[in-house]
Amino acid sequence: MSARHARRQFLARLGSQSLVGGLLGGTLSSPILRADESSQPALEELTFQDARQRPRTITGQVLTTAQDGGLLVEGQDGRLWTIEPQDLKSRQSLSAAFTPWTMRELTSALERDLPPGFEFTSTKHYLVATQAGKGYAQWCAGLFERLFQAFQNFWKQRDLEPAAPAFPLVAIVLKNERQFARFAAADEGPEVAEAKGYYSIISNRIVIYDLTSGDRAPATTAAEIARSVSAHPFNIATVVHEATHQIAFNAGLHLRMTDNPLWLTEGMAMFFETPDLTSRSGWRTVGLVNEVRLKRFLEFAAKRRRPDSLETLVSSDARLTNTETAVDAYAEAWALTYFLLRTRQPAYCGLLRKLREQPRLHWLTPTERLADFREHVADDLKRLDQDFLRYIRKIKS
Ligand SMILES: [Zn+2]
């Protein structure tokens, strides 16, 4: 099985997963010299060749400089660029402060960059570019705004001070599965073409498609759309999962291009992914038991789980990215997140705080990850493991 085939299978089995942030560049070859981020970042214009060898000119702020002159840059649209020194053609200060583009500026930029045929809908936090009609775009934006509010409320109550997003949150909605596959392959690589949707750390966008497109008659009213997507709860969970990743990164719970352990970012998305389509006023079901993940974890724990399972999960992403072990590891990441948020919330929040304060492009070793977990969550992993299993097994009864 080729690596690409393995990854496709992996994506198909998980439904979605695009938290890789490295398919088209994403890290720099030289060690980091300094972090350039400041409270008053300067706006610069940079001309360079991108990872596909295409010439680019962007305006943005330099976040990080590598020892050899390589740069990590954030564009005014929120996209991240890694630029190797040999690809940088020019760099010029624009004598102005960096500011993210407004909703209107971002809409104009997307109109230029996207293929023809997209319409735009915006709400307080979201800019939806759609090929699937305004009705579906508005339904999506409504769903995302409710999730956004529930997410913010959840963390505010836990003293994690979620930030207001610096950039409008962009969602691209393709007409159907086929259009999605074509767009995804060009945007992020063929690996995501078979997913149901993805969030890209690099572009900061979520990309999804009209889940009602397979219906005999297209759903147009909000009620029809809600009825249609409710018939496919797995698909809608995928959309909510990807939207949660985007909110978590933009509300400052995680920082893009830092060492974010996959169990933690995926665990958080799975904690929120059970959709609440019935409540129009809010998202009352945040943090309910995720039945699919629970069932899988209990089966895993009974048959295949090794005594060092917690240690391997928190110290490395390997079990979550390996086709053979991913579904079990995702279930364990959900269970661990659920357990920690229910029983050791200050410890979990302490670990989140620590991780989001890391420098960009600095990747931790498994030993360092384990040390962070021990310091913030529990030093005695054996004991924690016993408590964890006992707690999760009780959920069922
Ligand atoms: Zn995910």
Boltz pocket constraint, residues with backbone or C-beta under 6 A from the ligand:
constraints:
  - pocket:
      binder: B
      contacts: [[A, 16], [A, 17], [A, 18], [A, 19], [A, 241], [A, 245], [A, 265], [A, 266], [A, 269]]
      max_distance: 6.0
